Amino acid sequence: MPALFVGYIAALIATLSFGSFAVPVKLPQIIPLNVHPLAFQSYKTLMCVCTAWLCFIVPVYNDEDESWSFVTLASLEYTPWGIISGLFWVPGGAMAIYAVQNAGLAVAQGTWSSLIVVVSFVWGILVFDEKVKNVYLAGLGVLGLVSGLVGMSVFSEGEKQPTPAKGLLAAIFNGLWGGSIMVPMHYAPPEASGMGYVVSFAVGAGLVTILLWIILLIYSGFPNPNEKDDLRKGWSFKRGRSKLPSMHVPTMVGPGCLAGGLWAIGNISSMVTVQVLGEAVGYSICQTSLLVSGLWGIFYFQEVKGLRQRILWGSSAVVTLLGIILLTAEHDGSEAAPSSGGR
C-alpha cells in the first residue's frame, strides 16, 4: 500500500538523519569546548522550532480515500500533548549529550538506542495494542535488533576507553525517559497527529527548554558553600546569570544548527513512521540510526581500526538488519495504528 511505502521511506530518512546529527559535534574545533548539555540541546530545540514549517510542504496520505493532502493553517490544530513530548525529549536530549561526552558516542548511542527499541515495543504492543502477525516472532525481531545494536556499540571503538558510570546512567535515562517522546502523539486528536503534530512538538520543546534555563538560572543564583560566595547575601540574579553556561556562538552556531537541523528532519520523519507503522515497529526501526553513525565512525572518523573489529562490527550490523527484516515482516499492515485521542 502507498501508506506503508511512505512509512518505510520516512523510516529510512529518520535513520539517516538520526545517525548523522552527531557528526558535526565531533568536529575537532567543537570537542575541546565541552559544551554544556543544555546549551547544545538548545541548538537542537532552535532548529526544531525553525523547521516546524516543513509540516506544510510534506504531503500526508489519507488511507480512507487513498488521497494525498497537505497540512494548512486552517486545518492545523494545536494540542498540549506537544508539551508532554517536550518534557520527554528536552531532558532526554540533554542527557544524551552528557552521555556522549562522558561515555563516548558509540557506547552511549548503543545503550539508549537499545532501550528505546524495548520501550517502543512495550508501548506499542502492551499499551496501544498495535497489531503484529505473531507477537513472539516480533519479540524475536526486537531481541535481534537490540543484540545487534549493542554489538555495534561495543565493537565501534578501536581502542578501549573508560566508560564512566555517570555517562552510562545518562544514556539509560535518555533511553527510558526520552524513548517515549512519540507516545503523546497517540493521544492527540486526529487533526493534530502526524504532520500536524510537528508544530505542537516544536512549541512544547521550546517551552520546556526555556523552563529548564529558568530552573538553571534559579539554581545558579544560590551561593555555593564550596566557593568564595558570601552565603549571607542569599540568592542573586546577577550571580545566577554569570554562572549560566556559554552557548559558544561563534564556534558552535554552524555545527550546532546543522546537528539540530538533521535531528529535526529525523524527528519529522519518525512522526510519519510512527503514524503509519505504529510505535512498536516504526520507532524501533528508526533506532537503527546507530548503523549509520557506525559507518561514519568507520569511514570518516576512522574509529574502528583493524580487520577483526570491522568484521565483528559488520556481524552485529547483519544481526541488526535481520532483526529489522523480521520485525517488518511481522507488522500487520491490514490495520494501521490509530493515532486518535481515544487510544
C-alpha positions in Angstrom: 0.0 0.0 0.0 1.2 3.6 -0.6 0.9 4.4 3.1 3.2 1.6 4.1 5.7 2.7 1.3 5.6 6.2 2.7 6.1 4.8 6.2 9.2 2.9 5.3 10.7 5.8 3.2 10.1 8.1 6.3 11.9 5.5 8.5 14.9 5.5 6.1 15.1 9.3 6.2 14.8 9.2 10.0 17.5 6.6 10.3 19.9 8.6 8.0 19.2 11.9 9.9 19.4 10.5 13.4 22.6 8.6 12.5 24.3 11.7 11.2 23.2 14.5 13.6 26.1 14.0 16.0 28.7 14.2 13.2 29.1 18.0 13.4 29.6 17.8 17.1 32.6 15.5 16.7 34.5 18.1 14.7 38.0 18.9 16.1 37.1 22.5 16.9 34.0 21.5 18.9 35.3 18.8 21.1 37.6 21.0 23.3 34.7 23.4 24.1 33.0 20.7 26.2 29.6 22.4 25.5 27.1 22.2 28.3 24.4 19.6 27.5 21.6 22.1 27.9 23.4 24.6 25.7 23.8 22.1 22.9 20.2 20.9 23.4 19.1 24.5 22.9 20.6 24.4 19.4 18.6 21.3 18.6 15.4 22.9 20.0 16.0 26.1 18.0 16.3 24.1 14.7 13.2 22.0 15.8 11.2 25.3 16.0 12.7 26.8 12.8 12.0 23.6 10.8 8.4 23.2 12.0 7.2 24.9 8.8 8.2 21.7 6.9 4.9 20.2 8.0 3.2 22.4 5.4 5.2 21.0 2.4 5.3 17.3 3.4 2.3 15.5 1.8 0.1 13.4 4.1 -1.5 10.2 2.8 -5.2 9.6 3.7 -5.7 5.9 3.9 -9.5 6.2 3.9 -10.0 7.7 0.5 -6.4 7.0 -0.8 -5.6 10.6 -1.4 -2.8 13.0 -0.6 -3.2 16.3 1.2 -1.2 19.0 2.9 -1.4 20.5 6.3 -2.7 24.1 6.1 -3.0 26.9 8.6 -6.8 26.4 8.5 -6.5 22.7 9.3 -3.7 22.9 11.7 -4.7 22.1 15.3 -2.5 22.7 18.3 -2.5 20.1 21.1 -1.0 20.5 24.5 0.3 16.9 24.2 3.2 18.5 22.4 4.4 19.9 25.8 4.4 16.4 27.2 6.6 15.3 24.3 8.9 18.2 25.0 9.1 17.1 28.6 10.3 13.7 27.4 12.6 15.0 24.6 14.5 18.0 26.0 15.7 16.4 29.3 16.4 13.2 27.4 18.3 15.0 24.7 20.4 16.9 27.2 21.3 13.7 28.9 22.2 12.2 25.5 24.8 14.9 25.1 26.1 14.3 28.6 26.3 10.6 27.9 28.3 11.1 24.7 30.7 13.5 26.4 31.3 11.0 29.3 30.8 7.5 27.9 31.6 8.1 24.2 29.3 8.2 21.2 29.4 4.5 20.4 28.6 3.2 23.8 26.1 6.0 24.7 24.1 5.7 21.4 24.2 1.9 21.6 22.8 2.0 25.1 19.9 4.4 24.5 19.0 3.0 21.1 18.7 -0.5 22.5 16.5 0.8 25.4 14.3 2.9 23.0 13.6 -0.2 21.0 12.4 -2.0 24.1 10.4 1.0 25.3 8.7 1.5 22.0 7.9 -2.2 21.7 6.3 -2.3 25.2 4.3 0.9 24.5 3.1 -0.4 21.1 2.2 -3.9 22.0 1.2 -3.8 25.6 -0.3 -0.3 25.9 -1.6 0.7 22.4 -2.5 -2.9 21.3 -0.8 -2.4 17.9 -1.3 -5.4 15.7 1.5 -7.8 14.7 1.1 -11.1 12.9 2.9 -13.1 15.7 3.9 -11.3 18.9 6.6 -14.0 19.6 8.3 -13.6 16.3 8.1 -9.8 16.6 9.7 -10.1 20.0 12.4 -12.2 18.5 12.9 -9.4 15.9 13.3 -6.9 18.7 15.8 -9.2 20.5 17.8 -9.4 17.3 17.6 -5.7 16.8 18.7 -4.9 20.4 21.5 -7.5 20.3 22.9 -6.1 17.0 22.8 -2.5 18.3 24.6 -3.5 21.5 27.2 -5.4 19.4 27.8 -2.4 17.1 28.3 -0.1 20.1 30.8 -2.4 21.7 32.8 -3.0 18.5 32.7 0.5 17.1 35.6 1.7 19.3 39.0 0.8 18.0 40.7 1.5 21.3 39.4 0.6 24.8 38.4 3.8 26.6 37.0 4.2 30.2 33.2 4.3 30.4 32.2 6.5 33.3 29.1 5.3 35.2 27.5 8.8 35.1 27.7 8.7 31.3 26.0 5.3 31.1 23.3 6.4 33.6 22.6 9.4 31.4 22.3 7.2 28.3 20.0 4.8 30.2 17.9 7.9 31.3 17.6 9.0 27.6 16.6 5.5 26.5 13.9 5.0 29.2 12.6 8.6 29.5 13.4 10.1 26.1 12.3 6.9 24.4 8.7 7.9 24.9 8.7 11.2 23.0 6.3 9.9 20.3 3.9 8.3 22.8 1.8 11.6 23.5 1.1 11.8 19.7 -1.1 8.7 20.1 -3.4 10.6 22.4 -3.6 13.8 20.2 -6.8 14.3 18.2 -6.5 13.1 14.5 -6.2 16.7 13.2 -3.1 17.3 15.4 -1.3 14.0 14.8 1.2 13.1 12.2 2.5 16.2 10.3 0.1 18.3 12.3 1.9 17.3 15.5 5.2 18.9 14.3 4.2 22.4 15.4 2.8 21.2 18.7 6.0 19.3 19.4 8.1 22.4 18.5 6.1 24.6 20.8 6.4 22.1 23.6 10.1 21.7 23.1 10.7 25.4 23.1 8.6 26.0 26.3 10.4 23.1 28.1 13.8 24.3 27.0 13.1 27.9 28.3 11.8 26.4 31.6 15.0 24.4 32.1 17.1 27.5 31.5 15.0 29.4 34.1 15.4 26.5 36.6 19.2 26.5 35.9 19.3 30.3 36.4 17.5 30.0 39.8 19.7 27.2 40.9 22.9 29.0 39.9 21.7 32.1 41.7 22.2 30.5 45.1 25.6 30.8 46.8 27.9 27.8 46.6 29.3 26.8 50.0 32.3 25.3 48.3 33.2 28.6 46.6 34.0 32.1 47.9 30.4 33.3 47.7 29.1 35.4 50.5 26.5 33.0 52.0 24.8 35.9 53.8 23.7 37.5 50.5 21.4 34.7 49.6 20.0 34.3 46.1 21.3 36.7 43.4 20.1 37.1 39.9 23.4 38.6 38.9 25.2 35.5 40.3 22.9 33.2 38.5 23.2 34.9 35.2 27.0 35.0 35.4 27.1 31.2 36.1 24.9 30.2 33.1 26.8 28.0 30.6 28.1 29.6 27.4 26.5 28.9 24.1 29.8 29.3 22.3 28.0 31.1 19.5 31.0 32.0 17.2 32.1 28.4 17.0 29.0 26.3 17.7 26.4 28.2 15.7 27.2 26.4 12.4 27.8 22.9 13.7 25.1 23.2 16.3 22.4 24.3 13.9 23.4 21.6 11.4 23.2 19.0 14.1 19.9 20.3 15.2 18.6 20.5 11.7 19.5 16.9 11.0 17.8 15.8 14.2 14.7 17.9 13.4 14.4 16.2 9.9 14.7 12.8 11.6 12.1 13.8 14.1 9.6 14.8 11.5 10.2 11.6 9.5 9.8 9.5 12.7 6.4 11.0 13.3 5.3 9.9 9.9 6.8 6.5 10.5 5.1 6.0 13.9 1.7 7.2 12.5 1.9 4.6 9.6 3.8 1.7 11.1 2.9 2.2 14.8 5.1 2.7 17.9 6.4 -0.8 18.2 7.6 -1.3 14.6 8.1 2.3 13.4 10.1 3.9 16.2 12.1 0.7 16.7 13.3 0.7 13.1 14.3 4.3 13.5 16.8 3.3 16.1 19.0 1.5 13.5 20.5 5.0 13.1 23.3 3.5 15.1 24.2 1.6 11.9 24.6 5.0 10.1 26.6 6.6 12.9 28.8 3.5 12.9 29.5 3.9 9.2 30.5 7.5 9.8 32.9 6.2 12.5 34.5 3.6 10.3 34.9 5.6 7.1 35.1 9.2 8.2 36.4 9.3 11.7 38.4 6.1 11.4 37.2 4.9 14.8 37.0 1.2 14.0 40.6 0.1 13.3 41.7 -3.4 12.4 40.1 -6.2 10.4 38.9 -8.1 13.4 37.0 -5.1 14.8 35.4 -4.4 11.5 34.3 -8.0 11.0 32.7 -8.1 14.5 31.0 -4.7 13.8 29.8 -6.0 10.5 28.4 -9.2 12.0 26.5 -7.1 14.6 25.1 -5.0 11.7 23.9 -8.1 9.9 22.1 -9.2 13.1 20.5 -5.8 13.4 19.3 -5.9 9.8 17.9 -9.4 10.3 16.0 -8.1 13.3 14.6 -5.2 11.2 13.5 -7.6 8.5 11.8 -9.9 11.0 10.1 -7.0 12.8 9.0 -5.5 9.5 7.6 -8.8 8.2 5.6 -9.2 11.4 4.0 -5.8 11.1 0.3 -6.2 10.4 -0.4 -3.8 7.6 -4.0 -4.7 7.3 -4.8 -2.3 10.2 -3.0 1.0 10.6 -2.2 2.0 14.1 -4.7 4.6 15.2 -3.4 7.9 16.4 -6.6 9.5 17.8 -7.1 10.8 21.3 -9.2 7.7 22.1 -6.1 5.5 22.4 
